[in-house]
Amino acid sequence: YSMVFLGGAPSNTPALYSLMSHIDFELGVWYPEGGLGTVVNAMANLCRAHGVTIKTGEPVTRIKTNNGVATHVVTPQGSYAVDAVVGNADYHHIETTLLAKEAQSYPEKYWKKRTLAPSAFMLYLGYDRKIPGLQHHTLLFDHDWTEHFNTIFDKPSWPENPSLYVSCTSKTDPTVAPAGGEAIVVLVPVAAGLEDTDELRTAYRNKIIKHLSETFGTSFEQPVVERIVSHRDFTSLFNAYQGT
């Protein structure tokens, strides 16, 4: 039996956010030692133990269908006959890029009228020193949350006074950073489809670093490792529509 699973970024839906709240308040938050990648590795190892063949680094370019049923998955390395396809890549990408027009459920004009889930501006920061005041999870809601939401859905723009989430897994897991260091991820929810130039990224990065430094009373400048991830990365890495 042949099945192909197309990985990617899952859609963000209201139901998913409700599920997240249920986990937070009812079940509690759990963290796998070594980071979330250890869960992926464990699942992959389990699949292999049951005879599953996993192919990576082989982007799918087309899903062939016959009378509404998927028959082949095409990659630069060849064509694979399949009995079923589970597509977890971006919905818009599967519909408009991988499927022929006659096999699509929605035309392109449908997507242009949709209200999209947020994108995110993310900072990945590594320090060779400890940052006091941070917990494993830190939420900063010290600005007008309603106005921030308005910049996501009503008047898409980069929020002037953003609320944000900070993950500092090194507070719990010493394996994710060198001894005496910190591994931090900062996430700011922002509207999909925003302009994402190097200049805008740098300016917004400086705004967030300044905000963190003032909030915690310690400098967040001069990380030894730094990476910005935003709209254009989600588009290039996951084929996410408008970087959502």
C-alpha distance (Angstrom), angle and dihedral (degrees) to the residues before:
residue distance angle dihedral
Y1 . . .
S2 3.79 . .
M3 3.79 122.6 .
V4 3.79 129.0 168.6
F5 3.80 121.5 -158.6
L6 3.79 115.9 -161.0
G7 3.78 108.8 -152.9
G8 3.77 126.4 -150.5
A9 3.78 146.4 115.1
P10 3.81 112.1 -38.1
S11 3.78 120.6 -129.2
N12 3.79 116.3 -96.0
T13 3.81 109.0 -129.4
P14 3.81 134.3 170.5
A15 3.80 88.3 -108.7
L16 3.80 90.3 57.1
Y17 3.80 92.0 51.2
S18 3.83 89.8 49.7
L19 3.78 88.7 51.6
M20 3.79 90.3 51.6
S21 3.82 91.1 52.4
H22 3.81 90.7 49.1
I23 3.81 90.0 52.9
D24 3.81 92.3 47.3
F25 3.79 97.0 49.1
E26 3.79 104.0 27.1
L27 3.80 108.9 28.0
G28 3.79 103.4 25.4
V29 3.80 127.9 -129.3
W30 3.80 118.6 -75.4
Y31 3.79 126.7 -165.8
P32 3.83 126.4 -157.6
E33 3.80 113.5 -134.0
G34 3.78 109.1 -111.9
G35 3.81 93.2 29.2
L36 3.78 135.2 -81.7
G37 3.80 90.4 -61.3
T38 3.79 88.3 73.9
V39 3.82 88.7 65.5
V40 3.81 90.3 54.0
N41 3.81 91.3 48.6
A42 3.80 91.9 48.3
M43 3.81 92.1 51.1
A44 3.81 91.1 47.4
N45 3.80 91.6 50.1
L46 3.80 90.8 49.0
C47 3.81 90.9 50.7
R48 3.80 91.8 49.7
A49 3.80 90.2 49.1
H50 3.81 87.4 58.9
G51 3.78 93.8 49.9
V52 3.81 100.2 -95.3
T53 3.81 116.9 150.9
I54 3.82 112.1 -142.8
K55 3.80 119.3 -161.4
T56 3.80 120.2 -170.3
G57 3.79 133.9 174.9
E58 3.80 88.5 40.8
P59 3.81 108.3 109.8
V60 3.79 116.8 -153.1
T61 3.80 112.7 -121.2
R62 3.80 101.0 177.7
I63 3.80 142.6 9.8
K64 3.81 109.7 -150.1
T65 3.79 117.7 -149.8
N66 3.78 138.1 -171.1
N67 3.81 119.3 -159.4
G68 3.79 91.1 -18.2
V69 3.80 95.3 -48.4
A70 3.82 123.5 111.5
T71 3.79 111.5 -119.0
H72 3.82 106.8 164.7
V73 3.79 140.5 18.8
V74 3.81 114.2 -149.4
T75 3.82 125.5 -153.3
P76 3.82 132.8 164.9
Q77 3.81 86.4 -94.0
G78 3.80 96.0 56.1
S79 3.79 146.6 -75.6
Y80 3.81 123.0 -58.1
A81 3.80 121.5 -156.1
V82 3.82 109.8 -137.0
D83 3.77 141.5 -174.4
A84 3.79 93.7 -155.4
V85 3.79 140.4 4.0
V86 3.80 124.5 -150.8
G87 3.79 107.4 -163.2
N88 3.80 116.7 -161.6
A89 3.79 95.0 160.1
D90 3.81 119.0 107.3
Y91 3.82 109.4 -55.1
H92 3.80 93.8 -133.2
H93 3.81 91.3 50.5
I94 3.81 93.7 51.0
E95 3.80 92.5 46.4
T96 3.80 101.3 43.6
T97 3.82 103.0 27.7
L98 3.81 109.3 27.4
L99 3.80 100.8 35.7
A100 3.79 126.6 63.0
K101 3.79 114.1 -112.7
E102 3.80 93.8 -105.3
A103 3.83 90.7 55.3
Q104 3.83 95.8 50.7
S105 3.79 121.0 107.2
Y106 3.82 95.1 -153.7
P107 3.81 132.7 30.2
E108 3.81 122.0 -127.3
K109 3.82 91.7 -101.3
Y110 3.82 88.9 62.6
W111 3.80 91.5 62.5
K112 3.79 94.0 48.4
K113 3.82 89.7 61.3
R114 3.80 96.3 49.9
T115 3.79 125.4 107.9
L116 3.78 102.4 -128.4
A117 3.78 130.3 -142.4
P118 3.82 115.3 -110.8
S119 3.74 126.3 -80.3
A120 3.81 120.4 -148.0
F121 3.77 141.2 -128.2
M122 3.78 107.0 -142.6
L123 3.78 134.0 -172.1
Y124 3.81 119.7 -161.9
L125 3.81 106.8 -161.7
G126 3.79 131.9 -178.8
Y127 3.83 121.4 -169.9
D128 3.77 133.1 -169.6
R129 3.80 89.1 -145.5
K130 3.78 138.3 53.1
I131 3.81 119.3 -94.6
P132 3.83 110.2 -143.6
G133 3.80 121.7 -142.4
L134 3.80 98.1 31.9
Q135 3.78 123.9 117.6
H136 3.80 126.6 -163.1
H137 3.83 86.6 -92.6
T138 3.81 121.2 25.2
L139 3.82 125.0 175.5
L140 3.80 119.1 -166.9
F141 3.81 112.9 -157.9
D142 3.78 97.1 160.4
H143 3.83 95.5 126.2
D144 3.80 135.6 58.5
W145 3.80 102.2 -63.0
T146 3.82 92.1 -171.2
E147 3.79 92.1 56.3
H148 3.79 89.7 48.8
F149 3.82 89.7 53.9
N150 3.80 89.7 49.3
T151 3.80 89.8 58.5
I152 3.82 88.9 55.1
F153 3.81 101.8 47.4
D154 3.83 112.5 7.8
K155 3.80 104.5 36.7
P156 3.82 108.1 10.0
S157 3.80 109.9 -141.8
W158 3.78 141.5 121.3
P159 3.85 105.6 -74.6
E160 3.79 113.6 -114.3
N161 3.80 94.6 -152.7
P162 3.79 105.7 25.5
S163 3.75 129.4 -171.2
L164 3.78 111.3 -140.2
Y165 3.79 148.4 -177.7
V166 3.80 124.4 -124.5
S167 3.81 122.3 -162.1
C168 3.80 116.4 -165.3
T169 3.80 103.4 175.8
S170 3.80 91.9 171.3
K171 3.82 87.6 74.7
T172 3.81 86.4 69.4
D173 3.79 106.0 20.5
P174 3.84 118.1 46.2
T175 3.81 91.9 -170.0
V176 3.83 95.3 72.1
A177 3.83 95.8 66.3
P178 3.81 137.2 28.5
A179 3.80 116.5 -92.1
G180 3.79 110.0 -71.7
G181 3.81 92.5 14.8
E182 3.79 137.8 105.0
A183 3.81 134.4 -133.8
I184 3.80 111.5 -154.0
V185 3.79 135.8 178.7
V186 3.82 119.9 -167.9
L187 3.82 118.6 -163.7
V188 3.81 125.8 -168.0
P189 3.84 116.1 -176.6
V190 3.82 109.2 -132.6
A191 3.79 137.1 169.2
A192 3.78 120.0 -82.5
G193 3.78 118.8 -112.5
L194 3.81 97.9 32.8
E195 3.80 121.7 148.0
D196 3.80 107.5 -92.8
T197 3.81 110.1 -167.5
D198 3.79 127.9 156.4
E199 3.80 89.4 -110.0
L200 3.80 93.3 52.9
R201 3.79 91.4 45.9
T202 3.79 93.0 52.1
A203 3.80 93.5 47.0
Y204 3.80 92.4 48.3
R205 3.77 91.9 44.9
N206 3.80 89.5 54.9
K207 3.81 90.7 48.8
I208 3.81 92.4 52.7
I209 3.82 94.2 44.6
K210 3.82 90.2 50.6
H211 3.81 91.0 48.1
L212 3.80 92.3 50.7
S213 3.80 92.5 46.5
E214 3.81 92.2 51.2
T215 3.81 93.6 44.1
F216 3.81 96.4 50.2
G217 3.79 97.4 32.2
T218 3.79 93.1 -125.8
S219 3.81 132.9 92.8
F220 3.79 119.0 -95.6
E221 3.81 90.6 -176.0
Q222 3.80 125.3 112.9
P223 3.80 102.6 33.6
V224 3.79 112.6 -178.6
V225 3.81 90.4 -136.3
E226 3.79 124.5 32.4
R227 3.78 135.9 168.6
I228 3.80 131.6 169.9
V229 3.81 119.1 -149.6
S230 3.80 121.6 -174.0
H231 3.82 144.8 132.9
R232 3.78 99.9 -37.2
D233 3.81 91.6 48.3
F234 3.80 92.9 52.4
T235 3.80 88.1 49.1
S236 3.81 95.6 48.2
L237 3.81 97.1 38.7
F238 3.82 100.8 38.3
N239 3.83 104.6 15.3
A240 3.81 86.9 -119.0
Y241 3.81 113.7 178.8
Q242 3.81 108.9 -109.9
G243 3.79 88.0 -14.6
T244 3.81 93.9 -69.6
